[in-house]
Amino acid sequence: MFASVLRWRTLSAAISLLTLLPLGVIALGLLTPDMEVWRHLSAHALPELWRNTAILLLGVGAGVLLLGVPLAWLTAVHDFPGRRVFSWALMLPLAMPAYVMAFSQLGLFDFTGPLQTWLREAFGSSSWVPNIRSTPGVVAVLALAFYPYVYLLARNAFATMGRRALEVGQSLGLSPLAGFFRVALPMARPWIVAGLSLALMETLADFGTVAVFNFDAFTSAIYKAWFSLFSLPAAKQLASLLVLLVLALVWLEQRARGQRAYGEAGRAAPLPRTRLHGARGWLACACCGLVLLLAFVLPFGQILLWAAGHAADDAADLLDDLKSSLLLAGLAALLVPALALLLVFAVRRDPRGRPWARLATLGYAVPGTVLAVGVFAPVAALDNLLLDHFGHWLPAGSTAVFKGTLLVMLLAYASRFLAVGHSPLDAAMQRIARSQEEAAQSLGLHGMRLAWRLHLPLLRGGLFTAMLMVFVDVMKEMPITLMTRPFGWDTLAVRIFNLTTEGEWQRAALPSVAIVLAGLLPVLLLSRQKSGA
């Protein structure tokens, strides 16, 4: 029995190394700094990076709260024209990667875009339109891209909130607006903080949007240090600072959620929907419609128009990139859920191994640029060691063994997206009662037969969800693919990066449409689950 538990715990620890090793490499770079690199960064890069990062976090944080919380309250506890559609449609921006929204918004609202062109033709000037190529423009695009994280969790909190609490507030003389601020908002605080932290982590991890806007952030600075300055030590030093920021954000989120707890005793009747009549109902409809228009309808419509004009010219190139994306996403959708399944079984057999599972799934909070550096550095060191000692056995002129291979990309994907595969499988495993296992064991099922006959059939739904989520996330993933891919290996996301870097926004639209259509799958699945609930 002890030997079996030890094997499962060892397996959990081994899987967690996929995340701990890259993070350890980055942490080592912080503990063993190159002073010359630090002096250069401190003099030329860090002041602007810290300032820009603070602006992004504050601006995007305020933006997602101002958008997500009111929209959640409107659709969860009110009834107005179009509410049923908006309740799921406001999740659609999750299907569009932020870097796609970025260049489509630039195309729409830039000086040469259709809006300002029409304003100049109609009124003679568009000088009063704010410049989207600015810091507020970056903040606005990221807020529109990430507000659904706050919206989803806040809406769930409001929808499951019992009427008793608000009735108590009304009995104390609170108006509906005061009841929202004094009762509902504090009770939903843990969910809102969780959604806010997800949005801020995505902001720190974003690479494509800041690259499109040519806005200096840590992720773009890591890429430039590696591929423009050819300095892996500088990239590691910047990555270590970004990891510290992420860990600080996680700590603040846990602290904010842990300081207070709000809840209701027993089962309470759900909040009744308040019907908004007349102008108030149409105003609520207009607010939801405006956000949906800016965050999804207009950007998606813009890339559809661009794609229609270039489909014939770029179809052949798109097909090659699509094959590469499908291959990578398919391999990752097999590898990552398989590792997650092993991790779930290991924790089931040895519950004390759950801390290892938490460490293994930490990679989703770490930006892709950081993991790319953390995975590449030890692989490069291993390559150098192999070339030094066994180079005479390799083909003449060999400069790499593992660098620039699909294996490195898949390891980085596993580190980044293991949490995505683990979450639905872990939830599905929690629904399998111990009594079911005991009944199966009494019928003579043990070991692999028990897993095959009992667990896998019951985990089938969670496994499908895990494979779908990993597949779509890898299809959209940009920095890891861009920084670890084999030479000449382009995916849809890499093609979008290359074309937007050259200003070819219209040609970037066709691969963008393919990625958005793939991204719609988990959003529709999520909206179906919400509707079923």
KAHU-V370315 format. One record per residue. N is the residue number from 1. RES is the residue in three letters. D_LAST is the distance of its C-alpha to the last C-alpha in Angstrom with 1 decimal. Layout:
N,RES,D_LAST
N,RES,D_LAST
//
This chain:
1,MET,40.8
2,PHE,41.7
3,ALA,42.5
4,SER,39.1
5,VAL,37.3
6,LEU,39.6
7,ARG,38.9
8,TRP,35.1
9,ARG,35.6
10,THR,38.1
11,LEU,35.6
12,SER,33.0
13,ALA,35.9
14,ALA,37.0
15,ILE,33.7
16,SER,33.4
17,LEU,36.8
18,LEU,35.2
19,THR,34.0
20,LEU,36.7
21,LEU,39.6
22,PRO,38.9
23,LEU,38.1
24,GLY,41.3
25,VAL,43.3
26,ILE,42.2
27,ALA,42.8
28,LEU,46.3
29,GLY,47.0
30,LEU,46.4
31,LEU,48.6
32,THR,51.4
33,PRO,51.7
34,ASP,54.1
35,MET,55.9
36,GLU,57.2
37,VAL,53.7
38,TRP,52.5
39,ARG,55.4
40,HIS,54.7
41,LEU,51.0
42,SER,51.8
43,ALA,54.4
44,HIS,52.7
45,ALA,48.9
46,LEU,47.3
47,PRO,48.0
48,GLU,46.3
49,LEU,43.4
50,TRP,42.7
51,ARG,43.0
52,ASN,40.8
53,THR,38.1
54,ALA,38.2
55,ILE,37.9
56,LEU,34.9
57,LEU,33.0
58,LEU,33.9
59,GLY,33.4
60,VAL,30.1
61,GLY,28.7
62,ALA,29.7
63,GLY,28.4
64,VAL,24.8
65,LEU,24.6
66,LEU,26.2
67,LEU,23.8
68,GLY,20.5
69,VAL,20.4
70,PRO,21.6
71,LEU,19.3
72,ALA,16.2
73,TRP,17.7
74,LEU,18.4
75,THR,15.1
76,ALA,13.1
77,VAL,15.5
78,HIS,17.7
79,ASP,18.0
80,PHE,20.6
81,PRO,21.7
82,GLY,19.5
83,ARG,16.6
84,ARG,14.0
85,VAL,15.9
86,PHE,16.6
87,SER,13.1
88,TRP,12.8
89,ALA,16.6
90,LEU,17.4
91,MET,16.1
92,LEU,18.7
93,PRO,21.5
94,LEU,20.0
95,ALA,21.3
96,MET,24.8
97,PRO,26.8
98,ALA,28.6
99,TYR,32.0
100,VAL,31.2
101,MET,30.2
102,ALA,33.4
103,PHE,35.9
104,SER,34.3
105,GLN,34.3
106,LEU,37.9
107,GLY,38.7
108,LEU,37.3
109,PHE,38.8
110,ASP,41.8
111,PHE,45.3
112,THR,45.7
113,GLY,42.1
114,PRO,41.5
115,LEU,40.7
116,GLN,43.8
117,THR,45.9
118,TRP,45.0
119,LEU,45.6
120,ARG,49.1
121,GLU,49.9
122,ALA,48.8
123,PHE,50.0
124,GLY,52.3
125,SER,50.5
126,SER,47.2
127,SER,48.5
128,TRP,46.3
129,VAL,43.1
130,PRO,42.0
131,ASN,42.8
132,ILE,39.6
133,ARG,41.7
134,SER,41.6
135,THR,39.8
136,PRO,37.7
137,GLY,36.8
138,VAL,35.5
139,VAL,33.5
140,ALA,32.0
141,VAL,31.0
142,LEU,29.4
143,ALA,27.5
144,LEU,26.2
145,ALA,25.2
146,PHE,23.5
147,TYR,22.0
148,PRO,18.4
149,TYR,18.4
150,VAL,18.9
151,TYR,16.7
152,LEU,13.5
153,LEU,14.1
154,ALA,15.6
155,ARG,12.8
156,ASN,10.3
157,ALA,13.3
158,PHE,14.0
159,ALA,10.7
160,THR,10.6
161,MET,14.4
162,GLY,15.9
163,ARG,18.4
164,ARG,21.2
165,ALA,22.2
166,LEU,22.7
167,GLU,24.5
168,VAL,26.9
169,GLY,27.5
170,GLN,28.3
171,SER,30.6
172,LEU,32.5
173,GLY,33.2
174,LEU,30.7
175,SER,29.9
176,PRO,26.4
177,LEU,27.4
178,ALA,29.0
179,GLY,26.0
180,PHE,23.9
181,PHE,26.5
182,ARG,27.5
183,VAL,24.3
184,ALA,21.0
185,LEU,22.3
186,PRO,23.8
187,MET,20.8
188,ALA,18.7
189,ARG,21.7
190,PRO,20.7
191,TRP,17.7
192,ILE,20.0
193,VAL,22.8
194,ALA,20.7
195,GLY,19.8
196,LEU,23.4
197,SER,24.8
198,LEU,22.9
199,ALA,24.3
200,LEU,27.8
201,MET,27.8
202,GLU,27.1
203,THR,29.9
204,LEU,32.3
205,ALA,31.5
206,ASP,31.9
207,PHE,34.9
208,GLY,34.7
209,THR,34.3
210,VAL,37.1
211,ALA,39.2
212,VAL,38.7
213,PHE,39.7
214,ASN,42.5
215,PHE,41.2
216,ASP,42.4
217,ALA,39.8
218,PHE,39.8
219,THR,38.1
220,SER,40.5
221,ALA,43.4
222,ILE,42.6
223,TYR,42.7
224,LYS,45.9
225,ALA,47.5
226,TRP,46.9
227,PHE,47.6
228,SER,49.9
229,LEU,51.9
230,PHE,51.5
231,SER,51.1
232,LEU,48.6
233,PRO,49.8
234,ALA,48.9
235,ALA,45.4
236,LYS,44.9
237,GLN,46.1
238,LEU,43.7
239,ALA,40.8
240,SER,41.6
241,LEU,41.4
242,LEU,38.0
243,VAL,36.8
244,LEU,38.1
245,LEU,36.2
246,VAL,32.9
247,LEU,33.6
248,ALA,34.6
249,LEU,31.3
250,VAL,29.3
251,TRP,31.6
252,LEU,31.2
253,GLU,27.4
254,GLN,27.5
255,ARG,30.1
256,ALA,28.3
257,ARG,25.1
258,GLY,27.3
259,GLN,29.6
260,ARG,27.4
261,ALA,24.5
262,TYR,22.6
263,GLY,20.4
264,GLU,20.2
265,ALA,21.6
266,GLY,19.7
267,ARG,16.6
268,ALA,16.7
269,ALA,15.4
270,PRO,13.2
271,LEU,15.3
272,PRO,16.4
273,ARG,16.5
274,THR,20.1
275,ARG,21.6
276,LEU,23.9
277,HIS,26.8
278,GLY,29.6
279,ALA,30.5
280,ARG,27.9
281,GLY,25.1
282,TRP,26.9
283,LEU,27.6
284,ALA,24.0
285,CYS,23.5
286,ALA,26.6
287,CYS,25.5
288,CYS,22.2
289,GLY,24.2
290,LEU,27.0
291,VAL,24.9
292,LEU,23.2
293,LEU,26.7
294,LEU,28.3
295,ALA,25.7
296,PHE,25.0
297,VAL,26.5
298,LEU,30.1
299,PRO,30.2
300,PHE,28.7
301,GLY,31.0
302,GLN,33.9
303,ILE,33.5
304,LEU,33.0
305,LEU,36.3
306,TRP,38.1
307,ALA,36.8
308,ALA,38.1
309,GLY,41.5
310,HIS,41.9
311,ALA,40.0
312,ALA,43.3
313,ASP,45.1
314,ASP,42.5
315,ALA,40.9
316,ALA,43.1
317,ASP,42.5
318,LEU,38.7
319,LEU,38.8
320,ASP,40.5
321,ASP,38.1
322,LEU,35.1
323,LYS,36.6
324,SER,37.0
325,SER,33.5
326,LEU,32.0
327,LEU,34.3
328,LEU,33.4
329,ALA,29.7
330,GLY,30.0
331,LEU,32.2
332,ALA,29.9
333,ALA,26.8
334,LEU,28.9
335,LEU,30.5
336,VAL,27.9
337,PRO,25.2
338,ALA,28.2
339,LEU,29.3
340,ALA,25.9
341,LEU,25.8
342,LEU,29.2
343,LEU,28.1
344,VAL,25.2
345,PHE,27.6
346,ALA,30.2
347,VAL,28.1
348,ARG,27.1
349,ARG,30.8
350,ASP,31.9
351,PRO,29.5
352,ARG,32.3
353,GLY,31.8
354,ARG,28.5
355,PRO,30.6
356,TRP,31.8
357,ALA,28.3
358,ARG,27.6
359,LEU,30.8
360,ALA,30.1
361,THR,26.9
362,LEU,28.7
363,GLY,29.7
364,TYR,26.6
365,ALA,27.8
366,VAL,31.3
367,PRO,32.3
368,GLY,33.2
369,THR,36.8
370,VAL,37.3
371,LEU,36.1
372,ALA,38.3
373,VAL,41.3
374,GLY,40.4
375,VAL,40.2
376,PHE,43.1
377,ALA,45.6
378,PRO,45.7
379,VAL,45.7
380,ALA,48.6
381,ALA,50.5
382,LEU,50.0
383,ASP,51.3
384,ASN,54.3
385,LEU,55.0
386,LEU,54.8
387,LEU,57.0
388,ASP,59.6
389,HIS,60.0
390,PHE,59.1
391,GLY,59.7
392,HIS,62.8
393,TRP,60.6
394,LEU,58.3
395,PRO,59.3
396,ALA,61.8
397,GLY,60.4
398,SER,57.0
399,THR,55.4
400,ALA,52.0
401,VAL,50.5
402,PHE,46.7
403,LYS,46.5
404,GLY,45.1
405,THR,43.4
406,LEU,40.0
407,LEU,39.9
408,VAL,40.0
409,MET,37.2
410,LEU,34.9
411,LEU,35.7
412,ALA,34.8
413,TYR,31.5
414,ALA,30.8
415,SER,31.6
416,ARG,29.4
417,PHE,26.3
418,LEU,26.3
419,ALA,23.5
420,VAL,21.3
421,GLY,22.0
422,HIS,21.9
423,SER,18.6
424,PRO,16.3
425,LEU,19.1
426,ASP,19.5
427,ALA,15.8
428,ALA,16.2
429,MET,19.6
430,GLN,18.4
431,ARG,16.5
432,ILE,19.9
433,ALA,21.7
434,ARG,25.4
435,SER,26.2
436,GLN,25.1
437,GLU,27.5
438,GLU,30.2
439,ALA,29.9
440,ALA,30.3
441,GLN,33.2
442,SER,34.9
443,LEU,34.9
444,GLY,36.8
445,LEU,34.2
446,HIS,34.9
447,GLY,34.8
448,MET,33.9
449,ARG,33.5
450,LEU,30.8
451,ALA,28.9
452,TRP,29.4
453,ARG,28.7
454,LEU,25.9
455,HIS,24.3
456,LEU,24.3
457,PRO,22.6
458,LEU,19.7
459,LEU,19.6
460,ARG,19.7
461,GLY,16.2
462,GLY,16.6
463,LEU,20.1
464,PHE,19.2
465,THR,16.8
466,ALA,19.7
467,MET,22.2
468,LEU,20.5
469,MET,19.9
470,VAL,23.5
471,PHE,24.9
472,VAL,23.6
473,ASP,24.6
474,VAL,28.1
475,MET,28.5
476,LYS,28.1
477,GLU,30.0
478,MET,33.4
479,PRO,35.5
480,ILE,35.5
481,THR,36.3
482,LEU,38.9
483,MET,40.7
484,THR,40.7
485,ARG,41.0
486,PRO,44.0
487,PHE,46.7
488,GLY,46.0
489,TRP,42.4
490,ASP,40.3
491,THR,36.6
492,LEU,34.7
493,ALA,34.0
494,VAL,37.6
495,ARG,38.9
496,ILE,37.0
497,PHE,38.5
498,ASN,42.0
499,LEU,41.9
500,THR,40.5
501,THR,43.1
502,GLU,45.8
503,GLY,44.3
504,GLU,43.4
505,TRP,40.1
506,GLN,40.3
507,ARG,40.8
508,ALA,37.9
509,ALA,35.6
510,LEU,35.4
511,PRO,34.1
512,SER,31.7
513,VAL,30.2
514,ALA,29.8
515,ILE,28.0
516,VAL,25.7
517,LEU,24.8
518,ALA,24.1
519,GLY,22.0
520,LEU,19.7
521,LEU,18.4
522,PRO,16.3
523,VAL,15.2
524,LEU,14.1
525,LEU,12.3
526,LEU,10.5
527,SER,9.7
528,ARG,8.5
529,GLN,6.1
530,LYS,5.0
531,SER,5.4
532,GLY,3.8
533,ALA,0.0
//
